[in-house]
Amino acid sequence: MKKFALNTLALGVSLALAGTAFASEFTDMDPVTLRLAHVVNEQDGFHIAAVKFQELVEERTEGAVSIELYPNASLGDERTLLEGMQIGTVDMGVITNGPVANFVEEMAVFELPFLFPSPEAAYDVLDGEIGQELLDKLAEVNLKGLAYAERGFRNLTNSERPVNTPQDLDGLRIRVMENPVYVDTFRELGANAIPMAWTEALTAMQQGTIDGQENPVNVIHSFNLYETQDYMTLSRHTYAPAIFVMGMPVWNQLPEAAQDVLAQAAQEAAEHERQVNAEMESEQLAELREAGMQINESPDIQAFQEAVAPVYDKYGEQFGDYLERIQATLH
């Protein structure tokens, strides 16, 4: 009993000392406020990740670094945010991988259809050596990649008809992200792929100028897409990461202790968001069904995989050895 008490006391003292050392790193730091922006609403996983990040950073820097959140594309679409980060007019954001790949082409390797068989397989790659290498590449375009949150597995919705095979997509006008891999994937599947920013897509669906879109369940749910989209296919055709990303101009101004906190907090907030997404998905699907959406849970995935083979032929070598290394990790 006495030994336990002594151990507990020692632990308490070491934790107190660690806490003092940790806090003291920020006592002399001029307070900084960082503006973190994203393009979705407060019900979305991106916002859940951003709020967790905000809490962790403010707590661990004793308030020396505070985070202001700007949801709902209030500072611009994702490309605009990334360009703002490069020049220092936006501090940081949670940004979908697709637009990031327009700045570092190799990032688009993650967009290849049916690459990851499960979320866990994706996390192993993203949180490992390959994922870190690609985050580090962002420095070449004046951006700092911190961690991979997630957009999640993307699924198809449309307002016209149920989709079970690629043939059912024939001629449907489907909004895709402004990223060539997405455009080519949906063209190979027979759709009329229309790249546009998400903010424009919402209006286009309401006006009927596009028939459908593809996004994870959490986006379909949080934006009430059942109002314009009658049919969902759980195609899980692409696992889309999202990235906690900062502008290098801001990152370079921060002391190392603050940089360490930001990187660690981003990773923990990303893992928190992944967990919340997994817990919420079945509930969200039930609510979408209740709202009248027809959901096909078991489309002919093999037919879809065969149809997109030309995308691998076209892009396989564009990403250096990343595709080969990812496939080796997965098998």
N, C-alpha and C positions, 0 to 999 in steps of 0.2 A: 504494500500500500504506500509505504514511504517512498519507495523507488518510483512508483507511478507519479506521486506528487512532485518529486524532484524533476522528473522528465517533463511533466506538464509546465513546471515553473521555467525550466530551461527553454522549452518551446516558446512560452509566452515572451520571455526576454528576447529570444532571437527574432521573433516576429515583430516585436516592438522596435528593435534596432533596425530591422529591414525596412519597416514602415517609415521610420525617421529618415533613413538614408534615401528611401524612395522619394519622400516628400521634399527633402532638402534639395534634391536636384531641381526642383521647380520654384523654390522660394525666391531665388534671384531672377527668375525669368520674367520678362515683360509679358503681361497677359496677351494672348492672341485669340482672335475669334476667326474660325474658319467657316466658310459658307459651303455647305454640302448640298448639291442639287440632284434631283432626278426627275423623270418625266411622267411618273405614275402617281396614283392617288394614295391617300393615307391608309387605305385598307390593304394595299399591295405589299408583297414580300420585300420589295426594295425599301419601303418605308420602315418596315419592321426591322430590317437590318440596319438602317440609318439611325433609328432611335436607340437601338442597342449600342451601336458604335458611339453615339453621342454620350450615353450614360457612362460607358467604360472609360472614355477619354477624359471626361470632366472629373470623374472620380479619381482616376489614377494620376492625373496631373495636378490634383488639389485645386482644380478650377483655373489653372494657368492657361490651359487650352480649352476653349469652349467651342461648341459646334452649333451653328445655326442651320436649320433644315429648310430647304426650298423645294417642296414637292410640286406635282402638277405642271411640269414644264414651265414654271414661272420664270426661269432664267433662260429658257430656250430649249430646242430639241437636242437630242443627244450629240449630234455632230457639232452643233453650236457650243454646247457645254465643253466638249473636248478641245475645240479651237480656243475657247476662252481660257481653259486651263493652261494651254501652251503659252499664252501670252500674259497670264497672271490676272485676268479679269474675273475668272471663276477659280475658286480654290480647289474644290474636289467634287466627286460625284459617285453615284452608283450607276454604272453604265452597262447596257446590254453588250455582250461580246461582239455582235454583228457590226455595229458602228465602229467599235474599237479596231476591228480588223481592217477597216479602211485606212488606218494609220500604220498598223504593223500587219502586213499581209499574212504572215505565218499564223497569227491568231485565228484566222478563218479555218484552220485545220479542225477546230472543235465544231465547226458548223456542218461538217460533212454528215449527210443523212445516215441514220442507223449506225453511227460509229460506236456509241456506248450502249451496252445491253442493259445497264441498270444505273441508278444514281450512284451506288457505291463504287462501281467501276470508274465512273467519271471523277468522283472525289479522289480516288487513288492516284489518278493521273494529274489532276489539277493541283492537289496538295503536295505532289512529289516533285522530282527533279525537272520533269518536262514543263510542268506548269510554272515553276519558278523561273526557268530560263526564259519563257515567253513573257512573264511579267517584267523581267529585267530588260527585255528588248524595247519596252516602251520608253526607256531612257533615251533611246536614239531619236525619238520624236518629241523630246522635252516633256514627257509624261512619266509619272511614277506609279507603277502598279503595286498595290498593297496586298490584295487577296482576292480570291474568287468567291463571290456570293453566287446566287443562281437566279436565272430566269426559269429554268426547269425544262422538263421534256415538253416539247411543243406539239400541239394537237390542232387539227383542222376544224373550222366551223364554216358553215355557209347558209344562205337563206333559200336555196333552191331545191335541194334534194339530198337524201341520204347518200353517203359515200362509203363504199365497202372495198372497191378496187380502183386502180388508177383510171380505168375506163370511165368511172363515174365522175371524174374530175374534168372530163373533156369539155373545153371551152369555158369553164367557170373562171370568172375574173377574181383572182385571189391576191389580196395585198400581202406582200412579203417585205421584210426589212431591206434597206438599201445596201444590199450585199450580194455580189455576183453568185456566190454558192447557193444562196436561197433562190435567186431568180432562176438559175439553171436547174436546180432540183425540181421546182414546180413546173417548169417548162417540160422537163423529161416526163413528169407525171401527167402531162396533157392539159394542164391549166394554162390560162392566160395570166402569167405572173406579172403583177404590177408593183414595182418598188415605190414605197412612199413612207414618209414619217408617220409615226403612230398618231400624232395629233390630227393629221389630215385624214387618216384611215377611219377614225371614229365618225367624222362628218360624212365621208364617202359611203360608209355602211348605212347611215341614216338616210342618205339621199338615194341609195340604191345604185350608185355609180360603180360600186364593186359588189361582188356576190359573197365574198368571204374573206377570211384571214386565218393565220395560224399563230397560236400562242399557247403558253401553258394554262392549265386549269385555273390557277390563281388569278391570272389576268382576265380570262373569260368571265370569271365570277365577279371580280372587283369592279369591272367596267359594265356589268349588267348586259353582256352581249346577247343574252337571250331575247332582248327587246328587238334586235334586228336579225339575229341568227337562229334559225329553227333547228339546225342539225349540227351535231358535233361528232367527229370521228376520233377516237383515242388512238391516233396513228403513232404517237410518240416518235415522230420521225427525226427529230433533232434534239439533243440535249444542249441547251443554251446556258453557258455560264454568264455571269455578270461580274463586273470588276469594280472593286473599290479603287478608284484612280485619282491621283492628285496631279496638279501642275508642278513641274520641276521648279519653276521660279519660287513658289511658296515653300515646297519641300526643303529646298536648299537654305532657306532662311531660318529654319527651325533648328534648335539645338538637338544633339544626338539623342539625348534622353527622351525628348518629345517624339522624335522620329520612331524610336523603339516602341513607345506606347502606342502610337498610331498604327504601326504595322501589326502589333499583337492584337490590338482591339479590333482591327479590321478582320483578322482571321477568326477571332472569337465571334464577332457579330455575323460573319458569313456562315459559320457553323450553326449558330442559333437560328438564322433564317432558314437554312436547309431543314432543320428539325421541325420548325413551325410549318413549313410548306408541306412536309410529309404528313404531319398530323391533321392538317386542314383539308387535304385534297378530297377525301371520301365525303366529308361533310359538304364541301362546295359542290361536288358532283350531285349529291342528293338534292341540294337546293336548286341547282340548275334544272334538274329533272322536274322538280315540283313546279318550277316557273314555266314548264312547257317545252323544254328542249328535248329533242330526240337524241339519245347518245348511243353510238355504236361502240361497244367496248372491245369487240374482237374482229376488227377488219382483217382483210387478207394481207398481213404484213409481208409475207414472202413475195407476193406480187409487187408490192411497193418497193421492196429491196431490189428486186430484179430490174424494175423500171429505172432505178436511179444509178445503175452500174456505170453508165457513161459519165456521170459526175465524177466518179473516182478516176476514170480514165483521163479525164480532162485536168483535174486538179491534183491528183496524187503526187506528182513530182514538183508542184509549185511550192510546196511547203518544206522544201529541203528534205531532211530525213525524219521530220516530225511524225508524219503519218505512219511510217514504218515502225518507228520506236513506240508509238502509242499502241499499234496493233500487237507488237511483241509483248508489251506490258499486259495487254488484255488476254493473251492466249497462254 
